[in-house]
Each structure stands twice: as C-alpha cells, then as structure tokens.
Amino acid sequence: MPISGRILIIDDEAALRQTFTRILRQAGWEVTTAGDGPEALELLKSSAYDLAYLDIHLPGMNGVDVLKELHRRFPQMPVILFTAHASLETALPAIRLGAADYLIKPIDPEALIARTRIALTEQAALRHMNELRAQIEAL
C-alpha cells in the first residue's frame, strides 16, 4: 500500500524543482514547490505538509534559517536538506537543528523515492503514536 503525503520542495533552481516534482508525483505524492525561504514560509501559512525538502544554499534567507523557522512552527515535520556543496561545516549544524537527513546533489531518483517513503512512513507512525497517546490521556 503506498504511503500518502504532501511534500514541499524548497529550492532556487527551477529545473531541480521540476525534476523532483515529476519524480515524486509519479510515485504518487502531492508536491508543492517554493523558490526561496519566504515563499515557502508563506505557503506554510495556508497548507500543511508531511515532509519538506530544503536546499541549504538559498538566496536571501539561507536554508539553515528556513530550517529553524520550519521547526519553530512545525516541530514534527521532517525536513531533508540537500546541497551541491557538501561539507561537515554545513551538515552537522543542520542535523543538530533537527534536519531528518542531508542529501548531496545530484540525487538519484530511486534514492529520492526511497528516502521520501522512509520519511513519510516515520511521520505516519509518529502521527499514529500521538493519536494513541491523546486517546489514552482522554481515558
């Protein structure tokens, strides 16, 4: 049974947004994109997402600042960072700030689908656990 989910892709490269969108939609997920941090944060005012893919190097508001704001507003939403310029100096702080994973461009389509499936499965399990916890507390 496929895992459902709403995915937000945040990247300033239009071609990458289109490629990710095509791959993830063909796999059955709903995808929305944003070209920068402020656009993504605006989208999050009116829609909820189950997973975000976030480029760490964005113009203006960088990915680390966007990650901080995403986790402030939506602490349970997994955020997977990606970059073409991988380094320990960027990966470690991102993971410490709550990134679920850190991928290096170019990203293999099968790896993208697999990582998405894992993140959404974990998110669904967490949501189910929280629902059970709420039911138990209500008793």
N, CA, C and O atoms as CSV, one atom per row, in Angstrom:
chain,resi,resn,atom,element,x,y,z
A,1,MET,N,N,0.844,-1.184,0.000
A,1,MET,CA,C,0.000,0.000,0.000
A,1,MET,C,C,0.884,1.240,0.000
A,1,MET,O,O,1.767,1.356,0.850
A,2,PRO,N,N,0.674,2.171,-0.928
A,2,PRO,CA,C,1.509,3.367,-0.973
A,2,PRO,C,C,1.244,4.282,0.225
A,2,PRO,O,O,0.126,4.364,0.733
A,3,ILE,N,N,2.293,4.957,0.654
A,3,ILE,CA,C,2.208,5.925,1.744
A,3,ILE,C,C,1.806,7.263,1.127
A,3,ILE,O,O,2.438,7.722,0.176
A,4,SER,N,N,0.763,7.887,1.663
A,4,SER,CA,C,0.347,9.189,1.142
A,4,SER,C,C,1.158,10.282,1.821
A,4,SER,O,O,1.763,10.065,2.871
A,5,GLY,N,N,1.162,11.435,1.219
A,5,GLY,CA,C,1.870,12.545,1.828
A,5,GLY,C,C,1.895,13.772,0.947
A,5,GLY,O,O,1.824,13.702,-0.280
A,6,ARG,N,N,2.002,14.910,1.632
A,6,ARG,CA,C,2.130,16.203,0.960
A,6,ARG,C,C,3.554,16.688,1.172
A,6,ARG,O,O,4.027,16.788,2.304
A,7,ILE,N,N,4.225,16.984,0.083
A,7,ILE,CA,C,5.645,17.317,0.125
A,7,ILE,C,C,5.850,18.746,-0.382
A,7,ILE,O,O,5.262,19.162,-1.380
A,8,LEU,N,N,6.706,19.487,0.338
A,8,LEU,CA,C,7.094,20.828,-0.069
A,8,LEU,C,C,8.568,20.798,-0.456
A,8,LEU,O,O,9.412,20.374,0.333
A,9,ILE,N,N,8.878,21.248,-1.669
A,9,ILE,CA,C,10.259,21.319,-2.151
A,9,ILE,C,C,10.653,22.786,-2.194
A,9,ILE,O,O,9.983,23.602,-2.827
A,10,ILE,N,N,11.758,23.117,-1.506
A,10,ILE,CA,C,12.231,24.496,-1.433
A,10,ILE,C,C,13.624,24.553,-2.051
A,10,ILE,O,O,14.593,24.067,-1.468
A,11,ASP,N,N,13.712,25.147,-3.226
A,11,ASP,CA,C,14.989,25.258,-3.928
A,11,ASP,C,C,14.902,26.401,-4.925
A,11,ASP,O,O,13.850,26.632,-5.521
A,12,ASP,N,N,16.006,27.118,-5.107
A,12,ASP,CA,C,16.002,28.244,-6.036
A,12,ASP,C,C,16.229,27.815,-7.480
A,12,ASP,O,O,16.091,28.639,-8.384
A,13,GLU,N,N,16.573,26.556,-7.726
A,13,GLU,CA,C,16.778,26.057,-9.082
A,13,GLU,C,C,15.462,25.502,-9.638
A,13,GLU,O,O,14.982,24.459,-9.193
A,14,ALA,N,N,14.889,26.207,-10.610
A,14,ALA,CA,C,13.603,25.793,-11.178
A,14,ALA,C,C,13.675,24.396,-11.789
A,14,ALA,O,O,12.738,23.612,-11.635
A,15,ALA,N,N,14.761,24.072,-12.475
A,15,ALA,CA,C,14.889,22.757,-13.116
A,15,ALA,C,C,14.880,21.639,-12.079
A,15,ALA,O,O,14.280,20.589,-12.309
A,16,LEU,N,N,15.535,21.849,-10.948
A,16,LEU,CA,C,15.545,20.830,-9.907
A,16,LEU,C,C,14.154,20.676,-9.289
A,16,LEU,O,O,13.706,19.558,-9.033
A,17,ARG,N,N,13.480,21.787,-9.052
A,17,ARG,CA,C,12.111,21.714,-8.513
A,17,ARG,C,C,11.218,20.916,-9.462
A,17,ARG,O,O,10.437,20.075,-9.017
A,18,GLN,N,N,11.328,21.172,-10.752
A,18,GLN,CA,C,10.503,20.465,-11.736
A,18,GLN,C,C,10.840,18.978,-11.770
A,18,GLN,O,O,9.942,18.141,-11.853
A,19,THR,N,N,12.121,18.646,-11.706
A,19,THR,CA,C,12.542,17.243,-11.743
A,19,THR,C,C,12.052,16.505,-10.510
A,19,THR,O,O,11.465,15.429,-10.625
A,20,PHE,N,N,12.288,17.075,-9.316
A,20,PHE,CA,C,11.811,16.460,-8.076
A,20,PHE,C,C,10.295,16.293,-8.112
A,20,PHE,O,O,9.770,15.250,-7.723
A,21,THR,N,N,9.606,17.312,-8.575
A,21,THR,CA,C,8.146,17.270,-8.629
A,21,THR,C,C,7.681,16.124,-9.521
A,21,THR,O,O,6.800,15.353,-9.138
A,22,ARG,N,N,8.264,16.013,-10.693
A,22,ARG,CA,C,7.879,14.946,-11.632
A,22,ARG,C,C,8.125,13.568,-11.015
A,22,ARG,O,O,7.258,12.696,-11.079
A,23,ILE,N,N,9.293,13.372,-10.425
A,23,ILE,CA,C,9.641,12.076,-9.828
A,23,ILE,C,C,8.681,11.733,-8.689
A,23,ILE,O,O,8.150,10.624,-8.632
A,24,LEU,N,N,8.464,12.671,-7.801
A,24,LEU,CA,C,7.633,12.401,-6.623
A,24,LEU,C,C,6.150,12.268,-6.975
A,24,LEU,O,O,5.441,11.466,-6.367
A,25,ARG,N,N,5.683,13.038,-7.941
A,25,ARG,CA,C,4.282,12.888,-8.364
A,25,ARG,C,C,4.051,11.548,-9.043
A,25,ARG,O,O,3.015,10.917,-8.832
A,26,GLN,N,N,5.007,11.106,-9.860
A,26,GLN,CA,C,4.875,9.795,-10.500
A,26,GLN,C,C,4.840,8.683,-9.463
A,26,GLN,O,O,4.253,7.627,-9.699
A,27,ALA,N,N,5.469,8.917,-8.314
A,27,ALA,CA,C,5.450,7.936,-7.232
A,27,ALA,C,C,4.167,8.033,-6.407
A,27,ALA,O,O,3.941,7.224,-5.508
A,28,GLY,N,N,3.322,9.032,-6.717
A,28,GLY,CA,C,2.011,9.115,-6.084
A,28,GLY,C,C,1.843,10.159,-4.999
A,28,GLY,O,O,0.818,10.173,-4.318
A,29,TRP,N,N,2.820,11.033,-4.820
A,29,TRP,CA,C,2.709,12.038,-3.772
A,29,TRP,C,C,2.283,13.390,-4.325
A,29,TRP,O,O,2.500,13.707,-5.494
A,30,GLU,N,N,1.682,14.160,-3.464
A,30,GLU,CA,C,1.282,15.529,-3.796
A,30,GLU,C,C,2.466,16.442,-3.513
A,30,GLU,O,O,3.047,16.378,-2.430
A,31,VAL,N,N,2.832,17.291,-4.470
A,31,VAL,CA,C,4.034,18.108,-4.352
A,31,VAL,C,C,3.712,19.573,-4.616
A,31,VAL,O,O,2.983,19.910,-5.549
A,32,THR,N,N,4.271,20.433,-3.776
A,32,THR,CA,C,4.220,21.881,-3.951
A,32,THR,C,C,5.654,22.376,-3.901
A,32,THR,O,O,6.487,21.793,-3.207
A,33,THR,N,N,5.956,23.449,-4.631
A,33,THR,CA,C,7.322,23.953,-4.633
A,33,THR,C,C,7.367,25.428,-4.266
A,33,THR,O,O,6.400,26.173,-4.421
A,34,ALA,N,N,8.549,25.816,-3.769
A,34,ALA,CA,C,8.830,27.213,-3.465
A,34,ALA,C,C,10.248,27.509,-3.927
A,34,ALA,O,O,11.133,26.662,-3.811
A,35,GLY,N,N,10.465,28.712,-4.450
A,35,GLY,CA,C,11.769,29.100,-4.964
A,35,GLY,C,C,12.699,29.693,-3.941
A,35,GLY,O,O,13.890,29.862,-4.204
A,36,ASP,N,N,12.162,30.018,-2.753
A,36,ASP,CA,C,13.014,30.566,-1.699
A,36,ASP,C,C,12.332,30.408,-0.342
A,36,ASP,O,O,11.189,29.958,-0.259
A,37,GLY,N,N,13.034,30.778,0.703
A,37,GLY,CA,C,12.521,30.620,2.056
A,37,GLY,C,C,11.247,31.388,2.336
A,37,GLY,O,O,10.280,30.804,2.825
A,38,PRO,N,N,11.212,32.688,2.041
A,38,PRO,CA,C,9.982,33.442,2.313
A,38,PRO,C,C,8.749,32.884,1.586
A,38,PRO,O,O,7.657,32.854,2.154
A,39,GLU,N,N,8.920,32.448,0.346
A,39,GLU,CA,C,7.808,31.852,-0.391
A,39,GLU,C,C,7.328,30.578,0.308
A,39,GLU,O,O,6.125,30.345,0.425
A,40,ALA,N,N,8.272,29.760,0.768
A,40,ALA,CA,C,7.915,28.517,1.468
A,40,ALA,C,C,7.169,28.820,2.759
A,40,ALA,O,O,6.156,28.185,3.056
A,41,LEU,N,N,7.656,29.773,3.518
A,41,LEU,CA,C,7.004,30.115,4.787
A,41,LEU,C,C,5.607,30.681,4.556
A,41,LEU,O,O,4.709,30.474,5.372
A,42,GLU,N,N,5.424,31.388,3.458
A,42,GLU,CA,C,4.102,31.897,3.102
A,42,GLU,C,C,3.161,30.737,2.765
A,42,GLU,O,O,2.007,30.737,3.191
A,43,LEU,N,N,3.643,29.751,2.006
A,43,LEU,CA,C,2.831,28.575,1.675
A,43,LEU,C,C,2.404,27.830,2.936
A,43,LEU,O,O,1.292,27.309,3.010
A,44,LEU,N,N,3.290,27.781,3.921
A,44,LEU,CA,C,3.015,27.052,5.157
A,44,LEU,C,C,1.964,27.742,6.030
A,44,LEU,O,O,1.453,27.141,6.975
A,45,LYS,N,N,1.645,28.981,5.722
A,45,LYS,CA,C,0.576,29.672,6.459
A,45,LYS,C,C,-0.798,29.106,6.111
A,45,LYS,O,O,-1.716,29.138,6.930
A,46,SER,N,N,-0.934,28.582,4.879
A,46,SER,CA,C,-2.249,28.132,4.439
A,46,SER,C,C,-2.338,26.633,4.162
A,46,SER,O,O,-3.428,26.121,3.909
A,47,SER,N,N,-1.219,25.928,4.205
A,47,SER,CA,C,-1.229,24.494,3.915
A,47,SER,C,C,-0.296,23.758,4.862
A,47,SER,O,O,0.720,24.291,5.306
A,48,ALA,N,N,-0.669,22.520,5.160
A,48,ALA,CA,C,0.185,21.659,5.984
A,48,ALA,C,C,0.892,20.656,5.073
A,48,ALA,O,O,0.329,20.198,4.079
A,49,TYR,N,N,2.119,20.326,5.424
A,49,TYR,CA,C,2.905,19.372,4.653
A,49,TYR,C,C,3.428,18.285,5.581
A,49,TYR,O,O,3.624,18.506,6.777
A,50,ASP,N,N,3.649,17.113,5.009
A,50,ASP,CA,C,4.155,15.977,5.772
A,50,ASP,C,C,5.670,15.875,5.716
A,50,ASP,O,O,6.280,15.189,6.536
A,51,LEU,N,N,6.280,16.558,4.748
A,51,LEU,CA,C,7.719,16.469,4.535
A,51,LEU,C,C,8.164,17.672,3.720
A,51,LEU,O,O,7.452,18.131,2.827
A,52,ALA,N,N,9.351,18.176,4.038
A,52,ALA,CA,C,9.939,19.253,3.233
A,52,ALA,C,C,11.335,18.852,2.789
A,52,ALA,O,O,12.119,18.309,3.567
A,53,TYR,N,N,11.631,19.126,1.528
A,53,TYR,CA,C,12.987,19.044,1.003
A,53,TYR,C,C,13.480,20.474,0.886
A,53,TYR,O,O,12.808,21.320,0.296
A,54,LEU,N,N,14.648,20.746,1.444
A,54,LEU,CA,C,15.126,22.116,1.552
A,54,LEU,C,C,16.580,22.225,1.107
A,54,LEU,O,O,17.451,21.531,1.632
A,55,ASP,N,N,16.837,23.096,0.139
A,55,ASP,CA,C,18.208,23.381,-0.273
A,55,ASP,C,C,18.849,24.249,0.805
A,55,ASP,O,O,18.251,25.223,1.263
A,56,ILE,N,N,20.044,23.899,1.200
A,56,ILE,CA,C,20.692,24.653,2.269
A,56,ILE,C,C,21.245,25.995,1.786
A,56,ILE,O,O,21.405,26.923,2.579
A,57,HIS,N,N,21.538,26.098,0.472
A,57,HIS,CA,C,22.081,27.340,-0.078
A,57,HIS,C,C,21.012,28.045,-0.901
A,57,HIS,O,O,20.864,27.794,-2.097
A,58,LEU,N,N,20.273,28.928,-0.246
A,58,LEU,CA,C,19.230,29.706,-0.916
A,58,LEU,C,C,19.633,31.175,-0.905
A,58,LEU,O,O,20.338,31.622,0.000
A,59,PRO,N,N,19.194,31.917,-1.895
A,59,PRO,CA,C,19.476,33.355,-1.878
A,59,PRO,C,C,18.636,34.041,-0.799
A,59,PRO,O,O,17.521,33.612,-0.502
A,60,GLY,N,N,19.169,35.085,-0.232
A,60,GLY,CA,C,18.422,35.822,0.795
A,60,GLY,C,C,18.415,35.057,2.099
A,60,GLY,O,O,19.415,35.029,2.816
A,61,MET,N,N,17.306,34.447,2.403
A,61,MET,CA,C,17.154,33.655,3.632
A,61,MET,C,C,17.739,32.266,3.384
A,61,MET,O,O,17.166,31.487,2.622
A,62,ASN,N,N,18.876,31.942,4.016
A,62,ASN,CA,C,19.516,30.660,3.729
A,62,ASN,C,C,18.742,29.493,4.331
A,62,ASN,O,O,17.853,29.678,5.162
A,63,GLY,N,N,19.102,28.285,3.893
A,63,GLY,CA,C,18.391,27.085,4.297
A,63,GLY,C,C,18.405,26.830,5.789
A,63,GLY,O,O,17.423,26.325,6.334
A,64,VAL,N,N,19.501,27.170,6.470
A,64,VAL,CA,C,19.570,26.959,7.917
A,64,VAL,C,C,18.536,27.832,8.625
A,64,VAL,O,O,17.876,27.378,9.559
A,65,ASP,N,N,18.391,29.086,8.183
A,65,ASP,CA,C,17.384,29.969,8.782
A,65,ASP,C,C,15.969,29.474,8.491
A,65,ASP,O,O,15.090,29.554,9.349
A,66,VAL,N,N,15.751,28.963,7.280
A,66,VAL,CA,C,14.442,28.407,6.931
A,66,VAL,C,C,14.168,27.176,7.800
A,66,VAL,O,O,13.059,27.007,8.307
A,67,LEU,N,N,15.176,26.322,7.971
A,67,LEU,CA,C,15.035,25.134,8.818
A,67,LEU,C,C,14.641,25.515,10.243
A,67,LEU,O,O,13.743,24.906,10.823
A,68,LYS,N,N,15.304,26.513,10.803
A,68,LYS,CA,C,14.975,26.971,12.164
A,68,LYS,C,C,13.511,27.397,12.247
A,68,LYS,O,O,12.808,27.039,13.192
A,69,GLU,N,N,13.063,28.153,11.266
A,69,GLU,CA,C,11.679,28.641,11.271
A,69,GLU,C,C,10.685,27.511,11.051
A,69,GLU,O,O,9.625,27.485,11.676
A,70,LEU,N,N,11.022,26.572,10.162
A,70,LEU,CA,C,10.142,25.421,9.944
A,70,LEU,C,C,9.964,24.637,11.239
A,70,LEU,O,O,8.848,24.251,11.588
A,71,HIS,N,N,11.055,24.404,11.943
A,71,HIS,CA,C,10.968,23.620,13.177
A,71,HIS,C,C,10.321,24.400,14.317
A,71,HIS,O,O,9.739,23.810,15.228
A,72,ARG,N,N,10.422,25.704,14.266
A,72,ARG,CA,C,9.718,26.510,15.271
A,72,ARG,C,C,8.207,26.387,15.070
A,72,ARG,O,O,7.457,26.228,16.033
A,73,ARG,N,N,7.774,26.463,13.826
A,73,ARG,CA,C,6.341,26.405,13.517
A,73,ARG,C,C,5.790,24.977,13.496
A,73,ARG,O,O,4.671,24.734,13.946
A,74,PHE,N,N,6.577,24.038,12.973
A,74,PHE,CA,C,6.121,22.659,12.762
A,74,PHE,C,C,7.188,21.683,13.269
A,74,PHE,O,O,7.887,21.064,12.466
A,75,PRO,N,N,7.318,21.541,14.582
A,75,PRO,CA,C,8.408,20.728,15.134
A,75,PRO,C,C,8.355,19.252,14.736
A,75,PRO,O,O,9.380,18.572,14.783
A,76,GLN,N,N,7.203,18.750,14.352
A,76,GLN,CA,C,7.085,17.335,13.981
A,76,GLN,C,C,7.349,17.058,12.502
A,76,GLN,O,O,7.516,15.901,12.118
A,77,MET,N,N,7.389,18.094,11.670
A,77,MET,CA,C,7.554,17.883,10.235
A,77,MET,C,C,9.017,17.570,9.899
A,77,MET,O,O,9.905,18.359,10.221
A,78,PRO,N,N,9.272,16.428,9.257
A,78,PRO,CA,C,10.650,16.135,8.865
A,78,PRO,C,C,11.092,17.047,7.719
A,78,PRO,O,O,10.331,17.339,6.797
A,79,VAL,N,N,12.340,17.481,7.812
A,79,VAL,CA,C,12.941,18.315,6.784
A,79,VAL,C,C,14.226,17.626,6.336
A,79,VAL,O,O,15.107,17.336,7.146
A,80,ILE,N,N,14.316,17.370,5.043
A,80,ILE,CA,C,15.512,16.767,4.481
A,80,ILE,C,C,16.237,17.840,3.680
A,80,ILE,O,O,15.690,18.405,2.734
A,81,LEU,N,N,17.469,18.107,4.073
A,81,LEU,CA,C,18.272,19.116,3.399
A,81,LEU,C,C,19.034,18.490,2.246
A,81,LEU,O,O,19.358,17.302,2.270
A,82,PHE,N,N,19.316,19.301,1.236
A,82,PHE,CA,C,20.174,18.849,0.154
A,82,PHE,C,C,21.005,20.010,-0.333
A,82,PHE,O,O,20.613,21.172,-0.225
A,83,THR,N,N,22.168,19.671,-0.875
A,83,THR,CA,C,23.072,20.690,-1.368
A,83,THR,C,C,24.033,20.094,-2.378
A,83,THR,O,O,24.289,18.890,-2.373
A,84,ALA,N,N,24.558,20.935,-3.233
A,84,ALA,CA,C,25.608,20.518,-4.158
A,84,ALA,C,C,26.977,20.768,-3.531
A,84,ALA,O,O,27.988,20.272,-4.030
A,85,HIS,N,N,27.016,21.528,-2.445
A,85,HIS,CA,C,28.266,21.932,-1.796
A,85,HIS,C,C,28.326,21.319,-0.400
A,85,HIS,O,O,28.197,22.020,0.603
A,86,ALA,N,N,28.524,20.002,-0.349
A,86,ALA,CA,C,28.513,19.303,0.925
A,86,ALA,C,C,29.790,19.565,1.714
A,86,ALA,O,O,30.898,19.565,1.177
A,87,SER,N,N,29.589,19.787,3.008
A,87,SER,CA,C,30.726,19.907,3.913
A,87,SER,C,C,30.238,19.602,5.317
A,87,SER,O,O,29.057,19.759,5.626
A,88,LEU,N,N,31.157,19.165,6.162
A,88,LEU,CA,C,30.804,18.897,7.551
A,88,LEU,C,C,30.368,20.174,8.258
A,88,LEU,O,O,29.555,20.128,9.181
A,89,GLU,N,N,30.907,21.312,7.829
A,89,GLU,CA,C,30.560,22.591,8.459
A,89,GLU,C,C,29.097,22.957,8.252
A,89,GLU,O,O,28.521,23.678,9.067
A,90,THR,N,N,28.485,22.470,7.172
A,90,THR,CA,C,27.060,22.735,6.956
A,90,THR,C,C,26.195,21.570,7.400
A,90,THR,O,O,25.088,21.784,7.894
A,91,ALA,N,N,26.672,20.344,7.238
A,91,ALA,CA,C,25.857,19.168,7.570
A,91,ALA,C,C,25.615,19.039,9.062
A,91,ALA,O,O,24.476,18.836,9.481
A,92,LEU,N,N,26.656,19.151,9.876
A,92,LEU,CA,C,26.500,18.952,11.319
A,92,LEU,C,C,25.553,19.950,11.967
A,92,LEU,O,O,24.668,19.536,12.716
A,93,PRO,N,N,25.699,21.250,11.713
A,93,PRO,CA,C,24.728,22.183,12.316
A,93,PRO,C,C,23.291,21.919,11.855
A,93,PRO,O,O,22.351,22.067,12.636
A,94,ALA,N,N,23.123,21.535,10.606
A,94,ALA,CA,C,21.778,21.251,10.091
A,94,ALA,C,C,21.158,20.067,10.815
A,94,ALA,O,O,19.985,20.114,11.186
A,95,ILE,N,N,21.921,19.015,11.019
A,95,ILE,CA,C,21.420,17.848,11.737
A,95,ILE,C,C,21.119,18.220,13.185
A,95,ILE,O,O,20.101,17.806,13.739
A,96,ARG,N,N,22.000,18.996,13.790
A,96,ARG,CA,C,21.777,19.444,15.178
A,96,ARG,C,C,20.511,20.293,15.299
A,96,ARG,O,O,19.847,20.284,16.335
A,97,LEU,N,N,20.186,21.020,14.239
A,97,LEU,CA,C,18.985,21.863,14.242
A,97,LEU,C,C,17.715,21.075,13.936
A,97,LEU,O,O,16.623,21.644,13.915
A,98,GLY,N,N,17.847,19.773,13.698
A,98,GLY,CA,C,16.661,18.955,13.522
A,98,GLY,C,C,16.400,18.433,12.127
A,98,GLY,O,O,15.345,17.847,11.888
A,99,ALA,N,N,17.323,18.623,11.191
A,99,ALA,CA,C,17.120,18.057,9.863
A,99,ALA,C,C,17.056,16.539,9.975
A,99,ALA,O,O,17.846,15.931,10.698
A,100,ALA,N,N,16.120,15.931,9.263
A,100,ALA,CA,C,15.951,14.480,9.304
A,100,ALA,C,C,17.048,13.769,8.524
A,100,ALA,O,O,17.395,12.628,8.829
A,101,ASP,N,N,17.589,14.445,7.520
A,101,ASP,CA,C,18.629,13.835,6.696
A,101,ASP,C,C,19.306,14.947,5.911
A,101,ASP,O,O,18.859,16.094,5.914
A,102,TYR,N,N,20.393,14.583,5.237
A,102,TYR,CA,C,21.195,15.535,4.479
A,102,TYR,C,C,21.662,14.817,3.220
A,102,TYR,O,O,22.482,13.902,3.298
A,103,LEU,N,N,21.153,15.219,2.069
A,103,LEU,CA,C,21.477,14.562,0.803
A,103,LEU,C,C,22.350,15.465,-0.062
A,103,LEU,O,O,22.284,16.691,0.030
A,104,ILE,N,N,23.161,14.841,-0.896
A,104,ILE,CA,C,24.074,15.582,-1.751
A,104,ILE,C,C,23.604,15.491,-3.198
A,104,ILE,O,O,23.329,14.403,-3.704
A,105,LYS,N,N,23.514,16.652,-3.862
A,105,LYS,CA,C,23.155,16.712,-5.281
A,105,LYS,C,C,24.326,16.215,-6.111
A,105,LYS,O,O,25.473,16.399,-5.703
A,106,PRO,N,N,24.087,15.599,-7.247
A,106,PRO,CA,C,22.782,15.226,-7.782
A,106,PRO,C,C,22.219,14.035,-7.014
A,106,PRO,O,O,22.957,13.158,-6.564
A,107,ILE,N,N,20.914,14.024,-6.876
A,107,ILE,CA,C,20.239,12.982,-6.106
A,107,ILE,C,C,19.618,11.975,-7.072
A,107,ILE,O,O,18.862,12.340,-7.973
A,108,ASP,N,N,19.946,10.726,-6.870
A,108,ASP,CA,C,19.424,9.635,-7.676
A,108,ASP,C,C,17.910,9.521,-7.476
A,108,ASP,O,O,17.455,9.533,-6.332
A,109,PRO,N,N,17.118,9.411,-8.541
A,109,PRO,CA,C,15.661,9.318,-8.386
A,109,PRO,C,C,15.202,8.196,-7.456
A,109,PRO,O,O,14.288,8.391,-6.655
A,110,GLU,N,N,15.829,7.026,-7.557
A,110,GLU,CA,C,15.437,5.928,-6.672
A,110,GLU,C,C,15.730,6.259,-5.214
A,110,GLU,O,O,14.949,5.916,-4.326
A,111,ALA,N,N,16.856,6.925,-4.968
A,111,ALA,CA,C,17.205,7.329,-3.605
A,111,ALA,C,C,16.207,8.368,-3.091
A,111,ALA,O,O,15.831,8.343,-1.919
A,112,LEU,N,N,15.783,9.276,-3.961
A,112,LEU,CA,C,14.797,10.288,-3.580
A,112,LEU,C,C,13.478,9.626,-3.179
A,112,LEU,O,O,12.884,9.978,-2.161
A,113,ILE,N,N,13.035,8.681,-3.974
A,113,ILE,CA,C,11.785,7.969,-3.672
A,113,ILE,C,C,11.921,7.163,-2.384
A,113,ILE,O,O,11.027,7.177,-1.538
A,114,ALA,N,N,13.039,6.464,-2.244
A,114,ALA,CA,C,13.242,5.641,-1.040
A,114,ALA,C,C,13.287,6.507,0.209
A,114,ALA,O,O,12.661,6.172,1.214
A,115,ARG,N,N,14.017,7.617,0.161
A,115,ARG,CA,C,14.133,8.479,1.346
A,115,ARG,C,C,12.792,9.125,1.666
A,115,ARG,O,O,12.451,9.305,2.835
A,116,THR,N,N,12.033,9.473,0.638
A,116,THR,CA,C,10.703,10.046,0.847
A,116,THR,C,C,9.790,9.024,1.500
A,116,THR,O,O,9.079,9.345,2.453
A,117,ARG,N,N,9.803,7.805,1.000
A,117,ARG,CA,C,8.966,6.741,1.559
A,117,ARG,C,C,9.304,6.514,3.042
A,117,ARG,O,O,8.403,6.372,3.868
A,118,ILE,N,N,10.582,6.480,3.372
A,118,ILE,CA,C,11.006,6.289,4.764
A,118,ILE,C,C,10.520,7.443,5.635
A,118,ILE,O,O,9.946,7.215,6.700
A,119,ALA,N,N,10.743,8.668,5.195
A,119,ALA,CA,C,10.349,9.837,5.985
A,119,ALA,C,C,8.841,9.891,6.200
A,119,ALA,O,O,8.382,10.196,7.301
A,120,LEU,N,N,8.069,9.598,5.160
A,120,LEU,CA,C,6.610,9.646,5.291
A,120,LEU,C,C,6.081,8.499,6.148
A,120,LEU,O,O,5.103,8.668,6.877
A,121,THR,N,N,6.719,7.335,6.065
A,121,THR,CA,C,6.331,6.207,6.914
A,121,THR,C,C,6.593,6.544,8.376
A,121,THR,O,O,5.748,6.297,9.237
A,122,GLU,N,N,7.764,7.107,8.654
A,122,GLU,CA,C,8.092,7.515,10.022
A,122,GLU,C,C,7.125,8.590,10.511
A,122,GLU,O,O,6.710,8.567,11.670
A,123,GLN,N,N,6.769,9.520,9.650
A,123,GLN,CA,C,5.843,10.601,10.007
A,123,GLN,C,C,4.461,10.031,10.319
A,123,GLN,O,O,3.819,10.453,11.280
A,124,ALA,N,N,4.004,9.080,9.516
A,124,ALA,CA,C,2.700,8.455,9.753
A,124,ALA,C,C,2.702,7.694,11.072
A,124,ALA,O,O,1.719,7.739,11.811
A,125,ALA,N,N,3.794,6.995,11.377
A,125,ALA,CA,C,3.892,6.255,12.639
A,125,ALA,C,C,3.890,7.212,13.827
A,125,ALA,O,O,3.247,6.939,14.841
A,126,LEU,N,N,4.596,8.319,13.714
A,126,LEU,CA,C,4.624,9.322,14.776
A,126,LEU,C,C,3.235,9.923,14.989
A,126,LEU,O,O,2.799,10.109,16.125
A,127,ARG,N,N,2.556,10.219,13.905
A,127,ARG,CA,C,1.206,10.780,14.000
A,127,ARG,C,C,0.264,9.782,14.671
A,127,ARG,O,O,-0.555,10.167,15.506
A,128,HIS,N,N,0.377,8.503,14.310
A,128,HIS,CA,C,-0.458,7.458,14.909
A,128,HIS,C,C,-0.159,7.326,16.406
A,128,HIS,O,O,-1.076,7.197,17.217
A,129,MET,N,N,1.109,7.359,16.762
A,129,MET,CA,C,1.504,7.267,18.168
A,129,MET,C,C,0.950,8.449,18.970
A,129,MET,O,O,0.476,8.273,20.092
A,130,ASN,N,N,1.010,9.637,18.398
A,130,ASN,CA,C,0.463,10.823,19.078
A,130,ASN,C,C,-1.053,10.718,19.252
A,130,ASN,O,O,-1.595,11.135,20.275
A,131,GLU,N,N,-1.734,10.159,18.244
A,131,GLU,CA,C,-3.182,9.965,18.349
A,131,GLU,C,C,-3.514,8.971,19.456
A,131,GLU,O,O,-4.439,9.193,20.237
A,132,LEU,N,N,-2.758,7.873,19.524
A,132,LEU,CA,C,-2.976,6.892,20.589
A,132,LEU,C,C,-2.704,7.489,21.963
A,132,LEU,O,O,-3.447,7.245,22.913
A,133,ARG,N,N,-1.643,8.268,22.063
A,133,ARG,CA,C,-1.303,8.926,23.326
A,133,ARG,C,C,-2.441,9.852,23.762
A,133,ARG,O,O,-2.803,9.883,24.938
A,134,ALA,N,N,-3.000,10.599,22.819
A,134,ALA,CA,C,-4.109,11.505,23.139
A,134,ALA,C,C,-5.337,10.726,23.594
A,134,ALA,O,O,-6.034,11.143,24.519
A,135,GLN,N,N,-5.604,9.587,22.939
A,135,GLN,CA,C,-6.742,8.758,23.333
A,135,GLN,C,C,-6.541,8.193,24.736
A,135,GLN,O,O,-7.483,8.152,25.528
A,136,ILE,N,N,-5.337,7.765,25.046
A,136,ILE,CA,C,-5.061,7.229,26.371
A,136,ILE,C,C,-5.219,8.306,27.435
A,136,ILE,O,O,-5.790,8.066,28.499
A,137,GLU,N,N,-4.705,9.501,27.136
A,137,GLU,CA,C,-4.822,10.601,28.090
A,137,GLU,C,C,-6.283,10.995,28.299
A,137,GLU,O,O,-6.664,11.413,29.392
A,138,ALA,N,N,-7.098,10.862,27.254
A,138,ALA,CA,C,-8.510,11.207,27.372
A,138,ALA,C,C,-9.267,10.231,28.246
A,138,ALA,O,O,-10.302,10.574,28.818
A,139,LEU,N,N,-8.752,9.008,28.353
A,139,LEU,CA,C,-9.404,7.993,29.196
A,139,LEU,C,C,-9.133,8.328,30.641
A,139,LEU,O,O,-9.583,7.612,31.536
